[in-house]
Amino acid sequence: MATADRPLPSYDELPKYKDFTGCAWEVWGKDDQLGTINLLTDEVVKEAAKEITTGKRICLNWPLQFPSRPAFGRIAPTHEIIFKAHRGAVHDDVIHINTQSGTQWDGLKHFGLLKHGVFYQGTPASSFKHGEIRIADPTNVDPELIKFGIHNWAQRGICGRGVLLDMVKYYCDLNGGKLPYDPMTTHAIPAPDLIACAEKQGITFRRGDILLLRVGFIQRFCSTNQEERDSIADKPETFAGIEQSEDMKRFLWNNHFAAVASDQPALERWPPPEDPGHLHQTILGLWGMPIGEFFDLEALSKQCAETGRYTFFFSSWPLNILGGVASPPNAAAYF
């Protein structure tokens, strides 16, 4: 079992699980429910706090209302303001969302190994309760009912050094100011391009970094018309994202990122090719690494470009939902 002061195995040293390479189920022990968040030790967070030198703060959450018509068949977000007229000057409000309709962390219960029917740690899909989950007594919670819930990350926090790879800027600088792909169509970002972008930005990765990738979806979404924005709910999903490849898996694992997020609706190229299939299976199902999607990185990219700093302190506190599948991140960057 890995500890804070012991080396982690390389990707190629990880065992296989059936036809999957790179299984990390034993890295933090068979009862682990944190995955790569284990990398965010007190010392790692303390060192990351040195990134805060100016006090500048940047929100990384797209407003909860967007997109108003989500992809992947998810319900549209609604927000109702209630005026309590009998009180004279009092409001309440109610929100109704799919926790993955907008800016989100995918949790460990979201995606497993599809054809094998198991989630992180080899947990059978059949072991989870579905439907409405009611928990009335905070002193008597069934641990099996809430296993792998988002609350595990919510109660620890996803906090550490953030690193932005601004792929939009990187590609535009290489192509005369034009992005050579459409973020709203299927396109793969290969690992060598991520590495080249990091080198151009002067980044040396550290164990426990939280990797943010600006690929261009939110910029594209905000610059188009409403008809095209709404169309993502009606047509087959096609999005740019990271490539499904062994090189990409080696890049993500061997740099020992604590989490990875992007501004795309799906972190990975969508739809994925049949072979090797969804990268979510490895990142969530085999490693327990949080996947962030729809992160709003536009203001962050401007700050990084203006200052030449692409590292910062990153803070995220997901909703503390016992047994939850996913959550808005409540994320920010601090400079």
C-alpha beads as a LAMMPS data file, in Angstrom:
LAMMPS data file: protein, C-alpha beads

335 atoms
334 bonds

1 atom types
1 bond types

-500.0 500.0 xlo xhi
-500.0 500.0 ylo yhi
-500.0 500.0 zlo zhi

Masses

1 110.0

Atoms # bond

1 1 1 0.000 0.000 0.000
2 1 1 1.409 3.404 -0.980
3 1 1 1.980 6.047 1.684
4 1 1 2.901 9.727 1.505
5 1 1 6.649 9.039 1.616
6 1 1 6.827 5.944 -0.620
7 1 1 7.230 5.898 -4.402
8 1 1 4.180 5.004 -6.428
9 1 1 4.354 2.292 -9.088
10 1 1 4.694 3.452 -12.669
11 1 1 1.844 2.784 -15.075
12 1 1 3.652 -0.204 -16.554
13 1 1 4.248 -1.633 -13.074
14 1 1 0.534 -1.678 -12.259
15 1 1 -1.161 -5.087 -12.636
16 1 1 -3.784 -5.932 -15.228
17 1 1 -7.436 -6.561 -14.517
18 1 1 -8.617 -9.042 -17.130
19 1 1 -8.197 -7.169 -20.437
20 1 1 -7.456 -3.783 -18.777
21 1 1 -3.936 -2.529 -18.152
22 1 1 -3.001 -0.223 -15.281
23 1 1 -5.167 -1.332 -12.355
24 1 1 -4.460 0.681 -9.177
25 1 1 -6.918 -1.031 -6.808
26 1 1 -4.189 -2.168 -4.406
27 1 1 -2.154 1.054 -4.393
28 1 1 -3.931 2.517 -1.349
29 1 1 -5.363 -0.709 0.026
30 1 1 -8.441 -2.797 -0.695
31 1 1 -10.743 -0.670 1.490
32 1 1 -9.760 2.679 -0.036
33 1 1 -12.552 5.065 -1.090
34 1 1 -10.460 8.142 -1.967
35 1 1 -8.446 7.036 -5.000
36 1 1 -5.855 9.560 -6.126
37 1 1 -7.134 12.125 -3.617
38 1 1 -4.835 10.193 -1.270
39 1 1 -2.042 12.160 -2.971
40 1 1 -3.302 15.386 -1.413
41 1 1 -1.534 14.945 1.911
42 1 1 -1.196 17.726 4.463
43 1 1 2.378 18.346 3.292
44 1 1 1.347 18.519 -0.370
45 1 1 -1.407 21.021 0.429
46 1 1 0.894 23.066 2.677
47 1 1 3.496 23.286 -0.094
48 1 1 0.812 24.174 -2.652
49 1 1 -0.337 27.071 -0.462
50 1 1 2.947 28.830 -1.303
51 1 1 1.389 29.503 -4.716
52 1 1 -0.724 32.223 -3.077
53 1 1 1.381 35.376 -3.358
54 1 1 -1.006 38.122 -4.547
55 1 1 -4.391 37.108 -3.132
56 1 1 -6.013 37.113 -6.605
57 1 1 -8.970 34.699 -6.737
58 1 1 -10.726 33.262 -9.790
59 1 1 -13.981 31.295 -9.907
60 1 1 -13.820 28.107 -12.004
61 1 1 -17.534 27.258 -11.907
62 1 1 -19.767 27.958 -14.908
63 1 1 -23.095 29.413 -13.659
64 1 1 -25.401 26.595 -12.594
65 1 1 -27.931 27.494 -15.305
66 1 1 -25.583 26.480 -18.169
67 1 1 -25.989 24.721 -20.447
68 1 1 -29.723 25.328 -20.299
69 1 1 -30.236 22.210 -22.418
70 1 1 -27.646 19.660 -21.264
71 1 1 -26.061 16.853 -23.229
72 1 1 -26.277 13.106 -22.509
73 1 1 -30.021 13.214 -21.843
74 1 1 -29.631 14.983 -18.499
75 1 1 -32.436 17.111 -17.099
76 1 1 -32.273 20.859 -17.603
77 1 1 -31.405 22.915 -14.509
78 1 1 -34.240 24.938 -12.970
79 1 1 -34.106 27.796 -10.486
80 1 1 -37.215 29.094 -8.726
81 1 1 -37.287 32.169 -6.492
82 1 1 -40.057 32.137 -3.877
83 1 1 -41.269 35.428 -2.419
84 1 1 -42.730 35.025 1.050
85 1 1 -45.207 37.867 0.774
86 1 1 -46.596 37.398 4.282
87 1 1 -43.130 38.210 5.667
88 1 1 -42.864 41.482 3.755
89 1 1 -39.266 41.175 2.509
90 1 1 -38.094 37.530 2.455
91 1 1 -37.069 35.204 -0.378
92 1 1 -36.198 31.519 -0.613
93 1 1 -35.116 29.722 -3.721
94 1 1 -35.120 26.163 -5.033
95 1 1 -32.715 24.599 -7.508
96 1 1 -33.234 21.311 -9.320
97 1 1 -30.230 19.919 -11.186
98 1 1 -28.586 16.806 -12.434
99 1 1 -25.240 16.995 -10.631
100 1 1 -23.509 16.427 -13.997
101 1 1 -25.466 18.814 -16.209
102 1 1 -22.847 21.564 -15.851
103 1 1 -19.556 22.116 -14.029
104 1 1 -18.951 18.876 -12.185
105 1 1 -16.741 16.281 -10.585
106 1 1 -17.493 12.716 -11.669
107 1 1 -17.291 10.549 -8.555
108 1 1 -16.327 6.917 -8.091
109 1 1 -19.909 5.669 -8.504
110 1 1 -20.328 7.342 -11.884
111 1 1 -18.367 5.095 -14.224
112 1 1 -16.870 1.631 -13.952
113 1 1 -15.621 -1.101 -16.263
114 1 1 -18.619 -1.449 -18.521
115 1 1 -18.396 -4.964 -19.866
116 1 1 -17.290 -6.378 -16.517
117 1 1 -19.988 -4.627 -14.490
118 1 1 -17.644 -3.427 -11.728
119 1 1 -16.630 -0.112 -10.260
120 1 1 -13.491 1.005 -8.373
121 1 1 -11.918 -1.754 -6.291
122 1 1 -13.765 -4.362 -8.339
123 1 1 -17.072 -3.546 -6.634
124 1 1 -20.019 -5.140 -8.499
125 1 1 -22.554 -2.717 -9.927
126 1 1 -25.259 -4.886 -8.364
127 1 1 -24.046 -3.966 -4.868
128 1 1 -25.293 -0.368 -5.093
129 1 1 -28.803 0.765 -4.202
130 1 1 -30.585 2.825 -6.859
131 1 1 -33.531 5.157 -6.750
132 1 1 -34.280 7.683 -4.031
133 1 1 -31.861 7.487 -1.102
134 1 1 -33.177 8.677 2.247
135 1 1 -30.921 8.972 5.301
136 1 1 -32.668 10.347 8.381
137 1 1 -30.298 9.557 11.247
138 1 1 -26.768 11.050 11.014
139 1 1 -25.643 8.776 13.846
140 1 1 -26.714 5.571 12.099
141 1 1 -25.608 5.562 8.457
142 1 1 -25.122 2.247 6.670
143 1 1 -21.567 2.390 5.226
144 1 1 -22.534 0.039 2.400
145 1 1 -25.370 2.369 1.368
146 1 1 -22.995 5.294 0.868
147 1 1 -19.895 3.424 -0.357
148 1 1 -17.762 5.386 -2.849
149 1 1 -19.987 8.425 -2.383
150 1 1 -18.876 11.941 -3.322
151 1 1 -18.955 12.806 0.397
152 1 1 -15.549 11.139 0.776
153 1 1 -13.973 13.869 -1.353
154 1 1 -16.291 16.551 0.055
155 1 1 -15.172 15.910 3.617
156 1 1 -11.480 15.951 2.665
157 1 1 -11.464 18.645 0.011
158 1 1 -9.807 18.585 -3.386
159 1 1 -7.153 21.161 -2.625
160 1 1 -3.568 21.458 -3.851
161 1 1 -1.451 22.938 -6.618
162 1 1 -3.436 23.520 -9.781
163 1 1 -1.798 23.479 -13.209
164 1 1 -3.461 24.863 -16.340
165 1 1 -2.483 23.531 -19.744
166 1 1 -4.011 26.111 -22.094
167 1 1 -4.334 23.968 -25.208
168 1 1 -6.400 26.664 -26.959
169 1 1 -3.576 29.177 -26.659
170 1 1 -0.956 26.549 -27.485
171 1 1 -2.682 25.492 -30.718
172 1 1 -3.602 29.050 -31.731
173 1 1 0.012 30.187 -31.274
174 1 1 1.082 27.387 -33.620
175 1 1 -1.635 28.056 -36.216
176 1 1 -1.679 31.797 -36.720
177 1 1 -4.306 32.498 -34.079
178 1 1 -6.778 29.879 -35.264
179 1 1 -7.831 26.798 -33.325
180 1 1 -7.286 23.839 -35.695
181 1 1 -10.343 21.888 -34.502
182 1 1 -13.909 22.544 -33.389
183 1 1 -14.395 21.801 -29.641
184 1 1 -17.981 20.784 -30.456
185 1 1 -16.914 17.989 -32.832
186 1 1 -15.022 14.752 -32.239
187 1 1 -11.294 15.454 -32.004
188 1 1 -8.485 13.807 -30.024
189 1 1 -5.829 15.724 -28.061
190 1 1 -2.758 13.424 -27.897
191 1 1 -0.427 13.125 -24.908
192 1 1 2.634 14.546 -26.756
193 1 1 0.710 17.799 -27.300
194 1 1 -0.032 18.066 -23.577
195 1 1 3.649 17.517 -22.835
196 1 1 4.702 20.098 -25.432
197 1 1 2.254 22.641 -24.010
198 1 1 3.617 22.073 -20.504
199 1 1 7.166 22.590 -21.768
200 1 1 6.187 25.801 -23.574
201 1 1 4.521 27.114 -20.413
202 1 1 7.581 26.223 -18.327
203 1 1 5.770 23.713 -16.132
204 1 1 7.407 20.916 -14.188
205 1 1 4.724 18.656 -12.759
206 1 1 4.722 17.661 -9.099
207 1 1 3.114 14.685 -7.409
208 1 1 -0.436 15.565 -6.382
209 1 1 -0.967 18.326 -8.970
210 1 1 -4.542 18.991 -10.087
211 1 1 -4.474 19.185 -13.884
212 1 1 -6.816 21.568 -15.737
213 1 1 -7.082 21.445 -19.533
214 1 1 -8.526 24.311 -21.565
215 1 1 -9.677 22.720 -24.823
216 1 1 -12.163 25.387 -25.913
217 1 1 -15.762 24.277 -25.407
218 1 1 -16.974 27.121 -23.180
219 1 1 -15.316 29.759 -25.383
220 1 1 -16.966 28.160 -28.420
221 1 1 -20.352 27.799 -26.691
222 1 1 -20.434 31.448 -25.637
223 1 1 -19.522 32.700 -29.124
224 1 1 -22.201 30.835 -31.076
225 1 1 -25.978 31.252 -31.446
226 1 1 -28.658 29.812 -29.186
227 1 1 -29.832 27.327 -31.790
228 1 1 -26.411 25.652 -31.867
229 1 1 -26.125 25.799 -28.074
230 1 1 -29.457 24.033 -27.695
231 1 1 -28.530 21.460 -30.325
232 1 1 -26.143 19.636 -27.992
233 1 1 -29.222 18.197 -26.272
234 1 1 -30.759 16.935 -29.514
235 1 1 -27.967 15.487 -31.649
236 1 1 -25.478 12.692 -30.998
237 1 1 -22.760 13.993 -28.688
238 1 1 -19.496 14.941 -30.403
239 1 1 -16.766 16.752 -28.469
240 1 1 -13.032 17.278 -28.513
241 1 1 -11.085 15.768 -25.626
242 1 1 -8.015 13.850 -24.607
243 1 1 -7.066 10.812 -26.635
244 1 1 -7.890 7.283 -25.478
245 1 1 -4.413 5.750 -25.660
246 1 1 -1.793 3.999 -23.581
247 1 1 0.408 7.093 -23.928
248 1 1 -2.337 9.224 -22.378
249 1 1 -2.761 6.767 -19.519
250 1 1 0.992 6.806 -18.874
251 1 1 1.023 10.609 -18.933
252 1 1 -1.838 10.911 -16.429
253 1 1 -0.683 8.145 -14.079
254 1 1 3.094 8.610 -14.178
255 1 1 2.785 12.314 -13.350
256 1 1 0.642 11.236 -10.369
257 1 1 -2.039 13.868 -10.746
258 1 1 -4.573 13.963 -7.925
259 1 1 -7.375 14.948 -10.333
260 1 1 -7.910 16.025 -13.930
261 1 1 -10.518 18.414 -15.331
262 1 1 -11.292 20.314 -18.524
263 1 1 -13.755 22.792 -19.992
264 1 1 -15.272 20.102 -22.237
265 1 1 -18.565 18.248 -21.564
266 1 1 -16.560 15.012 -21.576
267 1 1 -12.908 15.090 -20.590
268 1 1 -12.082 12.594 -23.327
269 1 1 -12.685 12.627 -27.082
270 1 1 -16.357 11.873 -27.633
271 1 1 -17.574 9.483 -28.752
272 1 1 -14.643 7.235 -27.865
273 1 1 -13.458 4.669 -30.399
274 1 1 -14.662 1.124 -29.781
275 1 1 -11.083 0.082 -29.154
276 1 1 -9.856 0.959 -26.553
277 1 1 -13.198 2.431 -25.463
278 1 1 -13.976 4.924 -22.712
279 1 1 -11.018 6.386 -20.840
280 1 1 -13.404 7.009 -17.924
281 1 1 -13.125 3.275 -17.229
282 1 1 -9.433 3.598 -16.412
283 1 1 -9.413 7.050 -14.768
284 1 1 -12.397 6.438 -12.480
285 1 1 -12.796 2.666 -12.487
286 1 1 -9.169 1.585 -12.129
287 1 1 -7.492 4.604 -10.500
288 1 1 -10.200 6.439 -8.562
289 1 1 -9.073 9.761 -10.068
290 1 1 -11.675 12.572 -10.073
291 1 1 -12.758 13.709 -13.533
292 1 1 -13.872 17.317 -13.871
293 1 1 -15.941 18.560 -16.801
294 1 1 -17.441 21.886 -17.901
295 1 1 -14.927 23.826 -15.754
296 1 1 -14.991 27.506 -16.729
297 1 1 -11.335 28.230 -17.476
298 1 1 -11.763 31.444 -19.481
299 1 1 -10.889 33.969 -16.748
300 1 1 -8.166 31.658 -15.485
301 1 1 -6.570 31.455 -18.944
302 1 1 -6.458 35.270 -19.179
303 1 1 -4.831 35.555 -15.757
304 1 1 -2.248 32.919 -16.617
305 1 1 -1.420 34.500 -19.988
306 1 1 -1.097 37.986 -18.495
307 1 1 1.167 36.895 -15.645
308 1 1 3.012 34.008 -17.298
309 1 1 2.024 31.844 -14.300
310 1 1 0.250 28.605 -15.056
311 1 1 0.349 27.193 -11.522
312 1 1 -1.790 28.337 -8.590
313 1 1 -3.478 27.085 -5.452
314 1 1 -6.610 25.145 -6.332
315 1 1 -9.520 24.638 -3.955
316 1 1 -12.663 22.573 -4.476
317 1 1 -15.295 21.433 -1.982
318 1 1 -17.925 19.191 -3.598
319 1 1 -21.402 18.930 -2.103
320 1 1 -21.385 16.767 1.015
321 1 1 -23.961 14.271 -0.262
322 1 1 -23.677 10.909 1.497
323 1 1 -23.349 8.302 -1.225
324 1 1 -23.556 10.889 -4.016
325 1 1 -22.483 10.054 -7.568
326 1 1 -21.213 13.475 -8.635
327 1 1 -21.235 17.136 -7.632
328 1 1 -20.693 20.703 -8.720
329 1 1 -17.092 21.426 -7.651
330 1 1 -17.306 24.816 -5.919
331 1 1 -13.811 25.401 -7.299
332 1 1 -11.464 28.372 -7.356
333 1 1 -7.880 29.272 -8.255
334 1 1 -5.766 31.482 -5.980
335 1 1 -2.653 33.383 -7.081

Bonds

1 1 1 2
2 1 2 3
3 1 3 4
4 1 4 5
5 1 5 6
6 1 6 7
7 1 7 8
8 1 8 9
9 1 9 10
10 1 10 11
11 1 11 12
12 1 12 13
13 1 13 14
14 1 14 15
15 1 15 16
16 1 16 17
17 1 17 18
18 1 18 19
19 1 19 20
20 1 20 21
21 1 21 22
22 1 22 23
23 1 23 24
24 1 24 25
25 1 25 26
26 1 26 27
27 1 27 28
28 1 28 29
29 1 29 30
30 1 30 31
31 1 31 32
32 1 32 33
33 1 33 34
34 1 34 35
35 1 35 36
36 1 36 37
37 1 37 38
38 1 38 39
39 1 39 40
40 1 40 41
41 1 41 42
42 1 42 43
43 1 43 44
44 1 44 45
45 1 45 46
46 1 46 47
47 1 47 48
48 1 48 49
49 1 49 50
50 1 50 51
51 1 51 52
52 1 52 53
53 1 53 54
54 1 54 55
55 1 55 56
56 1 56 57
57 1 57 58
58 1 58 59
59 1 59 60
60 1 60 61
61 1 61 62
62 1 62 63
63 1 63 64
64 1 64 65
65 1 65 66
66 1 66 67
67 1 67 68
68 1 68 69
69 1 69 70
70 1 70 71
71 1 71 72
72 1 72 73
73 1 73 74
74 1 74 75
75 1 75 76
76 1 76 77
77 1 77 78
78 1 78 79
79 1 79 80
80 1 80 81
81 1 81 82
82 1 82 83
83 1 83 84
84 1 84 85
85 1 85 86
86 1 86 87
87 1 87 88
88 1 88 89
89 1 89 90
90 1 90 91
91 1 91 92
92 1 92 93
93 1 93 94
94 1 94 95
95 1 95 96
96 1 96 97
97 1 97 98
98 1 98 99
99 1 99 100
100 1 100 101
101 1 101 102
102 1 102 103
103 1 103 104
104 1 104 105
105 1 105 106
106 1 106 107
107 1 107 108
108 1 108 109
109 1 109 110
110 1 110 111
111 1 111 112
112 1 112 113
113 1 113 114
114 1 114 115
115 1 115 116
116 1 116 117
117 1 117 118
118 1 118 119
119 1 119 120
120 1 120 121
121 1 121 122
122 1 122 123
123 1 123 124
124 1 124 125
125 1 125 126
126 1 126 127
127 1 127 128
128 1 128 129
129 1 129 130
130 1 130 131
131 1 131 132
132 1 132 133
133 1 133 134
134 1 134 135
135 1 135 136
136 1 136 137
137 1 137 138
138 1 138 139
139 1 139 140
140 1 140 141
141 1 141 142
142 1 142 143
143 1 143 144
144 1 144 145
145 1 145 146
146 1 146 147
147 1 147 148
148 1 148 149
149 1 149 150
150 1 150 151
151 1 151 152
152 1 152 153
153 1 153 154
154 1 154 155
155 1 155 156
156 1 156 157
157 1 157 158
158 1 158 159
159 1 159 160
160 1 160 161
161 1 161 162
162 1 162 163
163 1 163 164
164 1 164 165
165 1 165 166
166 1 166 167
167 1 167 168
168 1 168 169
169 1 169 170
170 1 170 171
171 1 171 172
172 1 172 173
173 1 173 174
174 1 174 175
175 1 175 176
176 1 176 177
177 1 177 178
178 1 178 179
179 1 179 180
180 1 180 181
181 1 181 182
182 1 182 183
183 1 183 184
184 1 184 185
185 1 185 186
186 1 186 187
187 1 187 188
188 1 188 189
189 1 189 190
190 1 190 191
191 1 191 192
192 1 192 193
193 1 193 194
194 1 194 195
195 1 195 196
196 1 196 197
197 1 197 198
198 1 198 199
199 1 199 200
200 1 200 201
201 1 201 202
202 1 202 203
203 1 203 204
204 1 204 205
205 1 205 206
206 1 206 207
207 1 207 208
208 1 208 209
209 1 209 210
210 1 210 211
211 1 211 212
212 1 212 213
213 1 213 214
214 1 214 215
215 1 215 216
216 1 216 217
217 1 217 218
218 1 218 219
219 1 219 220
220 1 220 221
221 1 221 222
222 1 222 223
223 1 223 224
224 1 224 225
225 1 225 226
226 1 226 227
227 1 227 228
228 1 228 229
229 1 229 230
230 1 230 231
231 1 231 232
232 1 232 233
233 1 233 234
234 1 234 235
235 1 235 236
236 1 236 237
237 1 237 238
238 1 238 239
239 1 239 240
240 1 240 241
241 1 241 242
242 1 242 243
243 1 243 244
244 1 244 245
245 1 245 246
246 1 246 247
247 1 247 248
248 1 248 249
249 1 249 250
250 1 250 251
251 1 251 252
252 1 252 253
253 1 253 254
254 1 254 255
255 1 255 256
256 1 256 257
257 1 257 258
258 1 258 259
259 1 259 260
260 1 260 261
261 1 261 262
262 1 262 263
263 1 263 264
264 1 264 265
265 1 265 266
266 1 266 267
267 1 267 268
268 1 268 269
269 1 269 270
270 1 270 271
271 1 271 272
272 1 272 273
273 1 273 274
274 1 274 275
275 1 275 276
276 1 276 277
277 1 277 278
278 1 278 279
279 1 279 280
280 1 280 281
281 1 281 282
282 1 282 283
283 1 283 284
284 1 284 285
285 1 285 286
286 1 286 287
287 1 287 288
288 1 288 289
289 1 289 290
290 1 290 291
291 1 291 292
292 1 292 293
293 1 293 294
294 1 294 295
295 1 295 296
296 1 296 297
297 1 297 298
298 1 298 299
299 1 299 300
300 1 300 301
301 1 301 302
302 1 302 303
303 1 303 304
304 1 304 305
305 1 305 306
306 1 306 307
307 1 307 308
308 1 308 309
309 1 309 310
310 1 310 311
311 1 311 312
312 1 312 313
313 1 313 314
314 1 314 315
315 1 315 316
316 1 316 317
317 1 317 318
318 1 318 319
319 1 319 320
320 1 320 321
321 1 321 322
322 1 322 323
323 1 323 324
324 1 324 325
325 1 325 326
326 1 326 327
327 1 327 328
328 1 328 329
329 1 329 330
330 1 330 331
331 1 331 332
332 1 332 333
333 1 333 334
334 1 334 335
